[in-house]
């Protein structure tokens, strides 16, 4: 079973990808705007790494959304995942 950090990293990755696709940016474009490497964006979206708070803020600014939106979306994905698991278990 994955630990909590892995679940959060995966959920943040989904939130990041959704936000990036919503504004029509490629991973490379987002990386350039956020001043990070394109491979970092790819790894973050796959949940392989967890960005530091400063990086989350830079990504959010590049996406032109508040960092709180990325965090709230991450939380919502986790809540939905947990609800889905409970429904499947019953």
SEFIZA-3560 file (N, C-alpha, C; in Angstrom, 3 decimals):
REM SEFIZA-3560
<numar><xx>0.841</xx><yy>-1.188</yy><zz>0.000</zz><atom>N</atom></numar>
<numar><xx>0.000</xx><yy>0.000</yy><zz>0.000</zz><atom>CA</atom></numar>
<numar><xx>0.881</xx><yy>1.245</yy><zz>0.000</zz><atom>C</atom></numar>
<numar><xx>0.504</xx><yy>2.195</yy><zz>-0.827</zz><atom>N</atom></numar>
<numar><xx>1.286</xx><yy>3.420</yy><zz>-0.892</zz><atom>CA</atom></numar>
<numar><xx>1.107</xx><yy>4.232</yy><zz>0.377</zz><atom>C</atom></numar>
<numar><xx>2.181</xx><yy>4.927</yy><zz>0.754</zz><atom>N</atom></numar>
<numar><xx>2.049</xx><yy>5.759</yy><zz>1.950</zz><atom>CA</atom></numar>
<numar><xx>1.399</xx><yy>7.097</yy><zz>1.606</zz><atom>C</atom></numar>
<numar><xx>1.099</xx><yy>7.861</yy><zz>2.626</zz><atom>N</atom></numar>
<numar><xx>0.385</xx><yy>9.126</yy><zz>2.446</zz><atom>CA</atom></numar>
<numar><xx>1.128</xx><yy>10.101</yy><zz>1.555</zz><atom>C</atom></numar>
<numar><xx>2.440</xx><yy>10.178</yy><zz>1.671</zz><atom>N</atom></numar>
<numar><xx>3.217</xx><yy>11.105</yy><zz>0.841</zz><atom>CA</atom></numar>
<numar><xx>3.084</xx><yy>10.765</yy><zz>-0.645</zz><atom>C</atom></numar>
<numar><xx>3.081</xx><yy>9.497</yy><zz>-0.951</zz><atom>N</atom></numar>
<numar><xx>2.926</xx><yy>9.091</yy><zz>-2.347</zz><atom>CA</atom></numar>
<numar><xx>1.539</xx><yy>9.431</yy><zz>-2.868</zz><atom>C</atom></numar>
<numar><xx>0.534</xx><yy>9.274</yy><zz>-2.042</zz><atom>N</atom></numar>
<numar><xx>-0.837</xx><yy>9.611</yy><zz>-2.435</zz><atom>CA</atom></numar>
<numar><xx>-0.944</xx><yy>11.109</yy><zz>-2.702</zz><atom>C</atom></numar>
<numar><xx>-0.359</xx><yy>11.912</yy><zz>-1.828</zz><atom>N</atom></numar>
<numar><xx>-0.391</xx><yy>13.366</yy><zz>-2.009</zz><atom>CA</atom></numar>
<numar><xx>0.373</xx><yy>13.754</yy><zz>-3.273</zz><atom>C</atom></numar>
<numar><xx>1.530</xx><yy>13.153</yy><zz>-3.493</zz><atom>N</atom></numar>
<numar><xx>2.334</xx><yy>13.472</yy><zz>-4.687</zz><atom>CA</atom></numar>
<numar><xx>1.563</xx><yy>13.136</yy><zz>-5.954</zz><atom>C</atom></numar>
<numar><xx>0.898</xx><yy>11.996</yy><zz>-5.974</zz><atom>N</atom></numar>
<numar><xx>0.123</xx><yy>11.587</yy><zz>-7.146</zz><atom>CA</atom></numar>
<numar><xx>-1.060</xx><yy>12.538</yy><zz>-7.356</zz><atom>C</atom></numar>
<numar><xx>-1.753</xx><yy>12.891</yy><zz>-6.277</zz><atom>N</atom></numar>
<numar><xx>-2.901</xx><yy>13.798</yy><zz>-6.383</zz><atom>CA</atom></numar>
<numar><xx>-2.450</xx><yy>15.189</yy><zz>-6.832</zz><atom>C</atom></numar>
<numar><xx>-1.324</xx><yy>15.675</yy><zz>-6.311</zz><atom>N</atom></numar>
<numar><xx>-0.821</xx><yy>16.972</yy><zz>-6.751</zz><atom>CA</atom></numar>
<numar><xx>-0.473</xx><yy>16.918</yy><zz>-8.232</zz><atom>C</atom></numar>
<numar><xx>0.106</xx><yy>15.821</yy><zz>-8.657</zz><atom>N</atom></numar>
<numar><xx>0.444</xx><yy>15.665</yy><zz>-10.069</zz><atom>CA</atom></numar>
<numar><xx>-0.778</xx><yy>15.761</yy><zz>-10.963</zz><atom>C</atom></numar>
<numar><xx>-1.865</xx><yy>15.135</yy><zz>-10.545</zz><atom>N</atom></numar>
<numar><xx>-3.112</xx><yy>15.218</yy><zz>-11.317</zz><atom>CA</atom></numar>
<numar><xx>-3.653</xx><yy>16.650</yy><zz>-11.322</zz><atom>C</atom></numar>
<numar><xx>-3.579</xx><yy>17.323</yy><zz>-10.176</zz><atom>N</atom></numar>
<numar><xx>-4.047</xx><yy>18.710</yy><zz>-10.087</zz><atom>CA</atom></numar>
<numar><xx>-3.204</xx><yy>19.615</yy><zz>-10.988</zz><atom>C</atom></numar>
<numar><xx>-1.905</xx><yy>19.395</yy><zz>-10.986</zz><atom>N</atom></numar>
<numar><xx>-1.010</xx><yy>20.191</yy><zz>-11.817</zz><atom>CA</atom></numar>
<numar><xx>-1.304</xx><yy>19.972</yy><zz>-13.293</zz><atom>C</atom></numar>
<numar><xx>-1.465</xx><yy>18.719</yy><zz>-13.687</zz><atom>N</atom></numar>
<numar><xx>-1.753</xx><yy>18.407</yy><zz>-15.098</zz><atom>CA</atom></numar>
<numar><xx>-3.088</xx><yy>19.028</yy><zz>-15.526</zz><atom>C</atom></numar>
<numar><xx>-4.118</xx><yy>18.890</yy><zz>-14.689</zz><atom>N</atom></numar>
<numar><xx>-5.418</xx><yy>19.474</yy><zz>-15.018</zz><atom>CA</atom></numar>
<numar><xx>-5.304</xx><yy>20.985</yy><zz>-15.212</zz><atom>C</atom></numar>
<numar><xx>-4.605</xx><yy>21.635</yy><zz>-14.292</zz><atom>N</atom></numar>
<numar><xx>-4.455</xx><yy>23.092</yy><zz>-14.379</zz><atom>CA</atom></numar>
<numar><xx>-3.679</xx><yy>23.485</yy><zz>-15.628</zz><atom>C</atom></numar>
<numar><xx>-2.623</xx><yy>22.748</yy><zz>-15.926</zz><atom>N</atom></numar>
<numar><xx>-1.810</xx><yy>23.048</yy><zz>-17.105</zz><atom>CA</atom></numar>
<numar><xx>-2.631</xx><yy>22.869</yy><zz>-18.373</zz><atom>C</atom></numar>
<numar><xx>-3.370</xx><yy>21.787</yy><zz>-18.458</zz><atom>N</atom></numar>
<numar><xx>-4.190</xx><yy>21.537</yy><zz>-19.648</zz><atom>CA</atom></numar>
<numar><xx>-5.322</xx><yy>22.556</yy><zz>-19.760</zz><atom>C</atom></numar>
<numar><xx>-5.862</xx><yy>22.995</yy><zz>-18.628</zz><atom>N</atom></numar>
<numar><xx>-6.942</xx><yy>23.998</yy><zz>-18.643</zz><atom>CA</atom></numar>
<numar><xx>-6.499</xx><yy>25.308</yy><zz>-19.266</zz><atom>C</atom></numar>
<numar><xx>-5.235</xx><yy>25.663</yy><zz>-19.099</zz><atom>N</atom></numar>
<numar><xx>-4.747</xx><yy>26.919</yy><zz>-19.679</zz><atom>CA</atom></numar>
<numar><xx>-4.048</xx><yy>26.689</yy><zz>-21.020</zz><atom>C</atom></numar>
<numar><xx>-3.980</xx><yy>25.444</yy><zz>-21.460</zz><atom>N</atom></numar>
<numar><xx>-3.449</xx><yy>25.143</yy><zz>-22.781</zz><atom>CA</atom></numar>
<numar><xx>-1.939</xx><yy>25.234</yy><zz>-22.915</zz><atom>C</atom></numar>
<numar><xx>-1.222</xx><yy>24.932</yy><zz>-21.836</zz><atom>N</atom></numar>
<numar><xx>0.232</xx><yy>24.959</yy><zz>-21.891</zz><atom>CA</atom></numar>
<numar><xx>0.799</xx><yy>23.551</yy><zz>-22.032</zz><atom>C</atom></numar>
<numar><xx>1.907</xx><yy>23.443</yy><zz>-22.730</zz><atom>N</atom></numar>
<numar><xx>2.648</xx><yy>22.187</yy><zz>-22.760</zz><atom>CA</atom></numar>
<numar><xx>3.502</xx><yy>22.112</yy><zz>-21.495</zz><atom>C</atom></numar>
<numar><xx>4.032</xx><yy>20.949</yy><zz>-21.213</zz><atom>N</atom></numar>
<numar><xx>4.942</xx><yy>20.821</yy><zz>-20.075</zz><atom>CA</atom></numar>
<numar><xx>6.146</xx><yy>21.737</yy><zz>-20.257</zz><atom>C</atom></numar>
<numar><xx>6.644</xx><yy>21.806</yy><zz>-21.467</zz><atom>N</atom></numar>
<numar><xx>7.809</xx><yy>22.641</yy><zz>-21.744</zz><atom>CA</atom></numar>
<numar><xx>7.491</xx><yy>24.123</yy><zz>-21.517</zz><atom>C</atom></numar>
<numar><xx>6.324</xx><yy>24.556</yy><zz>-21.968</zz><atom>N</atom></numar>
<numar><xx>5.933</xx><yy>25.961</yy><zz>-21.775</zz><atom>CA</atom></numar>
<numar><xx>5.779</xx><yy>26.284</yy><zz>-20.289</zz><atom>C</atom></numar>
<numar><xx>5.133</xx><yy>25.383</yy><zz>-19.553</zz><atom>N</atom></numar>
<numar><xx>4.972</xx><yy>25.601</yy><zz>-18.120</zz><atom>CA</atom></numar>
<numar><xx>6.332</xx><yy>25.658</yy><zz>-17.438</zz><atom>C</atom></numar>
<numar><xx>7.205</xx><yy>24.745</yy><zz>-17.780</zz><atom>N</atom></numar>
<numar><xx>8.536</xx><yy>24.722</yy><zz>-17.181</zz><atom>CA</atom></numar>
<numar><xx>9.268</xx><yy>26.031</yy><zz>-17.428</zz><atom>C</atom></numar>
<numar><xx>9.187</xx><yy>26.525</yy><zz>-18.646</zz><atom>N</atom></numar>
<numar><xx>9.853</xx><yy>27.779</yy><zz>-18.985</zz><atom>CA</atom></numar>
<numar><xx>9.289</xx><yy>28.937</yy><zz>-18.157</zz><atom>C</atom></numar>
<numar><xx>7.967</xx><yy>29.027</yy><zz>-18.075</zz><atom>N</atom></numar>
<numar><xx>7.325</xx><yy>30.112</yy><zz>-17.331</zz><atom>CA</atom></numar>
<numar><xx>7.605</xx><yy>30.036</yy><zz>-15.830</zz><atom>C</atom></numar>
<numar><xx>7.730</xx><yy>28.811</yy><zz>-15.311</zz><atom>N</atom></numar>
<numar><xx>7.951</xx><yy>28.618</yy><zz>-13.875</zz><atom>CA</atom></numar>
<numar><xx>9.434</xx><yy>28.546</yy><zz>-13.519</zz><atom>C</atom></numar>
<numar><xx>10.286</xx><yy>28.603</yy><zz>-14.538</zz><atom>N</atom></numar>
<numar><xx>11.730</xx><yy>28.542</yy><zz>-14.336</zz><atom>CA</atom></numar>
<numar><xx>12.173</xx><yy>27.229</yy><zz>-13.676</zz><atom>C</atom></numar>
<numar><xx>11.602</xx><yy>26.134</yy><zz>-14.168</zz><atom>N</atom></numar>
<numar><xx>12.014</xx><yy>24.790</yy><zz>-13.746</zz><atom>CA</atom></numar>
<numar><xx>12.286</xx><yy>23.966</yy><zz>-14.996</zz><atom>C</atom></numar>
<numar><xx>12.917</xx><yy>22.836</yy><zz>-14.825</zz><atom>N</atom></numar>
<numar><xx>13.207</xx><yy>21.966</yy><zz>-15.953</zz><atom>CA</atom></numar>
<numar><xx>11.944</xx><yy>21.244</yy><zz>-16.415</zz><atom>C</atom></numar>
<numar><xx>11.821</xx><yy>20.995</yy><zz>-17.728</zz><atom>N</atom></numar>
<numar><xx>10.655</xx><yy>20.296</yy><zz>-18.252</zz><atom>CA</atom></numar>
<numar><xx>10.522</xx><yy>18.912</yy><zz>-17.630</zz><atom>C</atom></numar>
<numar><xx>11.644</xx><yy>18.242</yy><zz>-17.395</zz><atom>N</atom></numar>
<numar><xx>11.560</xx><yy>16.911</yy><zz>-16.789</zz><atom>CA</atom></numar>
<numar><xx>10.992</xx><yy>16.988</yy><zz>-15.375</zz><atom>C</atom></numar>
<numar><xx>11.215</xx><yy>18.121</yy><zz>-14.700</zz><atom>N</atom></numar>
<numar><xx>10.635</xx><yy>18.299</yy><zz>-13.371</zz><atom>CA</atom></numar>
<numar><xx>9.115</xx><yy>18.332</yy><zz>-13.449</zz><atom>C</atom></numar>
<numar><xx>8.586</xx><yy>19.063</yy><zz>-14.429</zz><atom>N</atom></numar>
<numar><xx>7.129</xx><yy>19.135</yy><zz>-14.599</zz><atom>CA</atom></numar>
<numar><xx>6.582</xx><yy>17.736</yy><zz>-14.870</zz><atom>C</atom></numar>
<numar><xx>7.240</xx><yy>16.992</yy><zz>-15.728</zz><atom>N</atom></numar>
<numar><xx>6.810</xx><yy>15.630</yy><zz>-16.036</zz><atom>CA</atom></numar>
<numar><xx>6.818</xx><yy>14.755</yy><zz>-14.784</zz><atom>C</atom></numar>
<numar><xx>7.894</xx><yy>14.833</yy><zz>-14.026</zz><atom>N</atom></numar>
<numar><xx>8.004</xx><yy>14.021</yy><zz>-12.807</zz><atom>CA</atom></numar>
<numar><xx>6.945</xx><yy>14.423</yy><zz>-11.779</zz><atom>C</atom></numar>
<numar><xx>6.706</xx><yy>15.723</yy><zz>-11.651</zz><atom>N</atom></numar>
<numar><xx>5.695</xx><yy>16.191</yy><zz>-10.701</zz><atom>CA</atom></numar>
<numar><xx>4.308</xx><yy>15.712</yy><zz>-11.110</zz><atom>C</atom></numar>
<numar><xx>4.005</xx><yy>15.788</yy><zz>-12.408</zz><atom>N</atom></numar>
<numar><xx>2.681</xx><yy>15.358</yy><zz>-12.884</zz><atom>CA</atom></numar>
<numar><xx>2.474</xx><yy>13.855</yy><zz>-12.705</zz><atom>C</atom></numar>
<numar><xx>3.546</xx><yy>13.090</yy><zz>-12.734</zz><atom>N</atom></numar>
<numar><xx>3.434</xx><yy>11.636</yy><zz>-12.536</zz><atom>CA</atom></numar>
<numar><xx>3.483</xx><yy>11.249</yy><zz>-11.066</zz><atom>C</atom></numar>
<numar><xx>3.680</xx><yy>12.241</yy><zz>-10.192</zz><atom>N</atom></numar>
<numar><xx>3.732</xx><yy>11.963</yy><zz>-8.760</zz><atom>CA</atom></numar>
<numar><xx>5.038</xx><yy>11.353</yy><zz>-8.316</zz><atom>C</atom></numar>
<numar><xx>6.072</xx><yy>11.484</yy><zz>-9.134</zz><atom>N</atom></numar>
<numar><xx>7.380</xx><yy>10.920</yy><zz>-8.813</zz><atom>CA</atom></numar>
<numar><xx>8.116</xx><yy>11.794</yy><zz>-7.800</zz><atom>C</atom></numar>
<numar><xx>7.827</xx><yy>13.089</yy><zz>-7.822</zz><atom>N</atom></numar>
<numar><xx>8.468</xx><yy>13.998</yy><zz>-6.872</zz><atom>CA</atom></numar>
<numar><xx>7.414</xx><yy>14.942</yy><zz>-6.307</zz><atom>C</atom></numar>
<numar><xx>7.752</xx><yy>15.528</yy><zz>-5.164</zz><atom>N</atom></numar>
<numar><xx>6.879</xx><yy>16.510</yy><zz>-4.530</zz><atom>CA</atom></numar>
<numar><xx>7.594</xx><yy>17.848</yy><zz>-4.518</zz><atom>C</atom></numar>
<numar><xx>7.051</xx><yy>18.831</yy><zz>-5.202</zz><atom>N</atom></numar>
<numar><xx>7.702</xx><yy>20.132</yy><zz>-5.222</zz><atom>CA</atom></numar>
<numar><xx>7.646</xx><yy>20.822</yy><zz>-3.859</zz><atom>C</atom></numar>
<numar><xx>8.667</xx><yy>21.606</yy><zz>-3.593</zz><atom>N</atom></numar>
<numar><xx>8.691</xx><yy>22.441</yy><zz>-2.392</zz><atom>CA</atom></numar>
<numar><xx>7.664</xx><yy>23.556</yy><zz>-2.542</zz><atom>C</atom></numar>
<numar><xx>7.330</xx><yy>24.180</yy><zz>-1.442</zz><atom>N</atom></numar>
<numar><xx>6.330</xx><yy>25.245</yy><zz>-1.454</zz><atom>CA</atom></numar>
<numar><xx>6.700</xx><yy>26.357</yy><zz>-2.430</zz><atom>C</atom></numar>
<numar><xx>7.954</xx><yy>26.764</yy><zz>-2.449</zz><atom>N</atom></numar>
<numar><xx>8.379</xx><yy>27.832</yy><zz>-3.366</zz><atom>CA</atom></numar>
<numar><xx>8.129</xx><yy>27.427</yy><zz>-4.811</zz><atom>C</atom></numar>
<numar><xx>8.366</xx><yy>26.173</yy><zz>-5.136</zz><atom>N</atom></numar>
<numar><xx>8.152</xx><yy>25.690</yy><zz>-6.501</zz><atom>CA</atom></numar>
<numar><xx>6.669</xx><yy>25.623</yy><zz>-6.827</zz><atom>C</atom></numar>
<numar><xx>5.858</xx><yy>25.225</yy><zz>-5.866</zz><atom>N</atom></numar>
<numar><xx>4.408</xx><yy>25.209</yy><zz>-6.078</zz><atom>CA</atom></numar>
<numar><xx>3.917</xx><yy>26.615</yy><zz>-6.392</zz><atom>C</atom></numar>
<numar><xx>4.434</xx><yy>27.582</yy><zz>-5.676</zz><atom>N</atom></numar>
<numar><xx>4.033</xx><yy>28.973</yy><zz>-5.916</zz><atom>CA</atom></numar>
<numar><xx>4.479</xx><yy>29.421</yy><zz>-7.302</zz><atom>C</atom></numar>
<numar><xx>5.684</xx><yy>29.059</yy><zz>-7.721</zz><atom>N</atom></numar>
<numar><xx>6.165</xx><yy>29.434</yy><zz>-9.054</zz><atom>CA</atom></numar>
<numar><xx>5.324</xx><yy>28.770</yy><zz>-10.143</zz><atom>C</atom></numar>
<numar><xx>4.966</xx><yy>27.510</yy><zz>-9.938</zz><atom>N</atom></numar>
<numar><xx>4.117</xx><yy>26.803</yy><zz>-10.904</zz><atom>CA</atom></numar>
<numar><xx>2.748</xx><yy>27.479</yy><zz>-10.987</zz><atom>C</atom></numar>
<numar><xx>2.179</xx><yy>27.808</yy><zz>-9.837</zz><atom>N</atom></numar>
<numar><xx>0.863</xx><yy>28.456</yy><zz>-9.805</zz><atom>CA</atom></numar>
<numar><xx>0.904</xx><yy>29.810</yy><zz>-10.507</zz><atom>C</atom></numar>
<numar><xx>1.944</xx><yy>30.578</yy><zz>-10.260</zz><atom>N</atom></numar>
<numar><xx>2.069</xx><yy>31.871</yy><zz>-10.930</zz><atom>CA</atom></numar>
<numar><xx>2.164</xx><yy>31.698</yy><zz>-12.441</zz><atom>C</atom></numar>
<numar><xx>2.907</xx><yy>30.693</yy><zz>-12.872</zz><atom>N</atom></numar>
<numar><xx>3.038</xx><yy>30.422</yy><zz>-14.304</zz><atom>CA</atom></numar>
<numar><xx>1.690</xx><yy>30.018</yy><zz>-14.905</zz><atom>C</atom></numar>
<numar><xx>0.871</xx><yy>29.334</yy><zz>-14.113</zz><atom>N</atom></numar>
<numar><xx>-0.456</xx><yy>28.908</yy><zz>-14.556</zz><atom>CA</atom></numar>
<numar><xx>-1.499</xx><yy>30.018</yy><zz>-14.376</zz><atom>C</atom></numar>
<numar><xx>-1.097</xx><yy>31.082</yy><zz>-13.735</zz><atom>N</atom></numar>
<numar><xx>-1.973</xx><yy>32.210</yy><zz>-13.432</zz><atom>CA</atom></numar>
<numar><xx>-3.170</xx><yy>31.798</yy><zz>-12.585</zz><atom>C</atom></numar>
<numar><xx>-2.881</xx><yy>30.971</yy><zz>-11.582</zz><atom>N</atom></numar>
<numar><xx>-3.881</xx><yy>30.581</yy><zz>-10.590</zz><atom>CA</atom></numar>
<numar><xx>-3.235</xx><yy>30.731</yy><zz>-9.209</zz><atom>C</atom></numar>
<numar><xx>-4.036</xx><yy>30.963</yy><zz>-8.185</zz><atom>N</atom></numar>
<numar><xx>-3.463</xx><yy>30.991</yy><zz>-6.838</zz><atom>CA</atom></numar>
<numar><xx>-2.937</xx><yy>29.597</yy><zz>-6.459</zz><atom>C</atom></numar>
<numar><xx>-1.862</xx><yy>29.569</yy><zz>-5.697</zz><atom>N</atom></numar>
<numar><xx>-1.326</xx><yy>28.286</yy><zz>-5.235</zz><atom>CA</atom></numar>
<numar><xx>-2.387</xx><yy>27.526</yy><zz>-4.447</zz><atom>C</atom></numar>
<numar><xx>-3.266</xx><yy>28.267</yy><zz>-3.782</zz><atom>N</atom></numar>
<numar><xx>-4.326</xx><yy>27.623</yy><zz>-3.001</zz><atom>CA</atom></numar>
<numar><xx>-5.248</xx><yy>26.781</yy><zz>-3.885</zz><atom>C</atom></numar>
<numar><xx>-5.384</xx><yy>27.151</yy><zz>-5.150</zz><atom>N</atom></numar>
<numar><xx>-6.210</xx><yy>26.364</yy><zz>-6.076</zz><atom>CA</atom></numar>
<numar><xx>-5.561</xx><yy>25.006</yy><zz>-6.319</zz><atom>C</atom></numar>
<numar><xx>-4.241</xx><yy>25.003</yy><zz>-6.522</zz><atom>N</atom></numar>
<numar><xx>-3.548</xx><yy>23.721</yy><zz>-6.717</zz><atom>CA</atom></numar>
<numar><xx>-3.684</xx><yy>22.841</yy><zz>-5.475</zz><atom>C</atom></numar>
<numar><xx>-3.548</xx><yy>23.452</yy><zz>-4.303</zz><atom>N</atom></numar>
<numar><xx>-3.657</xx><yy>22.690</yy><zz>-3.058</zz><atom>CA</atom></numar>
<numar><xx>-5.084</xx><yy>22.177</yy><zz>-2.858</zz><atom>C</atom></numar>
<numar><xx>-6.072</xx><yy>23.040</yy><zz>-3.088</zz><atom>N</atom></numar>
<numar><xx>-7.475</xx><yy>22.627</yy><zz>-2.919</zz><atom>CA</atom></numar>
<numar><xx>-7.845</xx><yy>21.522</yy><zz>-3.906</zz><atom>C</atom></numar>
<numar><xx>-7.364</xx><yy>21.626</yy><zz>-5.132</zz><atom>N</atom></numar>
<numar><xx>-7.638</xx><yy>20.589</yy><zz>-6.125</zz><atom>CA</atom></numar>
<numar><xx>-6.990</xx><yy>19.275</yy><zz>-5.703</zz><atom>C</atom></numar>
<numar><xx>-5.788</xx><yy>19.362</yy><zz>-5.166</zz><atom>N</atom></numar>
<numar><xx>-5.095</xx><yy>18.166</yy><zz>-4.664</zz><atom>CA</atom></numar>
<numar><xx>-5.924</xx><yy>17.513</yy><zz>-3.563</zz><atom>C</atom></numar>
<numar><xx>-6.400</xx><yy>18.321</yy><zz>-2.634</zz><atom>N</atom></numar>
<numar><xx>-7.219</xx><yy>17.789</yy><zz>-1.542</zz><atom>CA</atom></numar>
<numar><xx>-8.495</xx><yy>17.150</yy><zz>-2.072</zz><atom>C</atom></numar>
<numar><xx>-9.129</xx><yy>17.780</yy><zz>-3.050</zz><atom>N</atom></numar>
<numar><xx>-10.365</xx><yy>17.240</yy><zz>-3.612</zz><atom>CA</atom></numar>
<numar><xx>-10.121</xx><yy>15.895</yy><zz>-4.285</zz><atom>C</atom></numar>
<numar><xx>-9.023</xx><yy>15.765</yy><zz>-4.985</zz><atom>N</atom></numar>
<numar><xx>-8.683</xx><yy>14.494</yy><zz>-5.633</zz><atom>CA</atom></numar>
<numar><xx>-8.509</xx><yy>13.402</yy><zz>-4.580</zz><atom>C</atom></numar>
<numar><xx>-7.868</xx><yy>13.742</yy><zz>-3.468</zz><atom>N</atom></numar>
<numar><xx>-7.668</xx><yy>12.763</yy><zz>-2.393</zz><atom>CA</atom></numar>
<numar><xx>-9.003</xx><yy>12.369</yy><zz>-1.775</zz><atom>C</atom></numar>
<numar><xx>-9.869</xx><yy>13.349</yy><zz>-1.527</zz><atom>N</atom></numar>
<numar><xx>-11.198</xx><yy>13.067</yy><zz>-0.957</zz><atom>CA</atom></numar>
<numar><xx>-11.987</xx><yy>12.156</yy><zz>-1.893</zz><atom>C</atom></numar>
<numar><xx>-11.985</xx><yy>12.479</yy><zz>-3.188</zz><atom>N</atom></numar>
<numar><xx>-12.715</xx><yy>11.661</yy><zz>-4.162</zz><atom>CA</atom></numar>
<numar><xx>-12.144</xx><yy>10.251</yy><zz>-4.228</zz><atom>C</atom></numar>
<numar><xx>-10.823</xx><yy>10.133</yy><zz>-4.168</zz><atom>N</atom></numar>
<numar><xx>-10.169</xx><yy>8.819</yy><zz>-4.193</zz><atom>CA</atom></numar>
<numar><xx>-10.602</xx><yy>7.995</yy><zz>-2.981</zz><atom>C</atom></numar>
<numar><xx>-10.603</xx><yy>8.629</yy><zz>-1.799</zz><atom>N</atom></numar>
<numar><xx>-10.995</xx><yy>7.918</yy><zz>-0.583</zz><atom>CA</atom></numar>
<numar><xx>-12.460</xx><yy>7.511</yy><zz>-0.624</zz><atom>C</atom></numar>
<numar><xx>-13.315</xx><yy>8.387</yy><zz>-1.131</zz><atom>N</atom></numar>
<numar><xx>-14.744</xx><yy>8.065</yy><zz>-1.236</zz><atom>CA</atom></numar>
<numar><xx>-14.950</xx><yy>6.905</yy><zz>-2.200</zz><atom>C</atom></numar>
<numar><xx>-14.216</xx><yy>6.910</yy><zz>-3.288</zz><atom>N</atom></numar>
<numar><xx>-14.317</xx><yy>5.838</yy><zz>-4.273</zz><atom>CA</atom></numar>
<numar><xx>-13.876</xx><yy>4.508</yy><zz>-3.669</zz><atom>C</atom></numar>
<numar><xx>-12.816</xx><yy>4.539</yy><zz>-2.906</zz><atom>N</atom></numar>
<numar><xx>-12.317</xx><yy>3.314</yy><zz>-2.269</zz><atom>CA</atom></numar>
<numar><xx>-13.344</xx><yy>2.775</yy><zz>-1.270</zz><atom>C</atom></numar>
<numar><xx>-14.004</xx><yy>3.674</yy><zz>-0.523</zz><atom>N</atom></numar>
<numar><xx>-15.009</xx><yy>3.242</yy><zz>0.436</zz><atom>CA</atom></numar>
<numar><xx>-16.202</xx><yy>2.617</yy><zz>-0.266</zz><atom>C</atom></numar>
<numar><xx>-16.639</xx><yy>3.240</yy><zz>-1.389</zz><atom>N</atom></numar>
<numar><xx>-17.775</xx><yy>2.686</yy><zz>-2.134</zz><atom>CA</atom></numar>
<numar><xx>-17.428</xx><yy>1.293</yy><zz>-2.676</zz><atom>C</atom></numar>
<numar><xx>-16.231</xx><yy>1.148</yy><zz>-3.169</zz><atom>N</atom></numar>
<numar><xx>-15.827</xx><yy>-0.146</yy><zz>-3.736</zz><atom>CA</atom></numar>
<numar><xx>-15.672</xx><yy>-1.213</yy><zz>-2.677</zz><atom>C</atom></numar>
<numar><xx>-15.375</xx><yy>-0.798</yy><zz>-1.453</zz><atom>N</atom></numar>
<numar><xx>-15.184</xx><yy>-1.753</yy><zz>-0.384</zz><atom>CA</atom></numar>
<numar><xx>-16.508</xx><yy>-2.266</yy><zz>0.135</zz><atom>C</atom></numar>
<numar><xx>-17.541</xx><yy>-1.410</yy><zz>0.127</zz><atom>N</atom></numar>
<numar><xx>-18.845</xx><yy>-1.801</yy><zz>0.685</zz><atom>CA</atom></numar>
<numar><xx>-19.540</xx><yy>-2.805</yy><zz>-0.127</zz><atom>C</atom></numar>
//
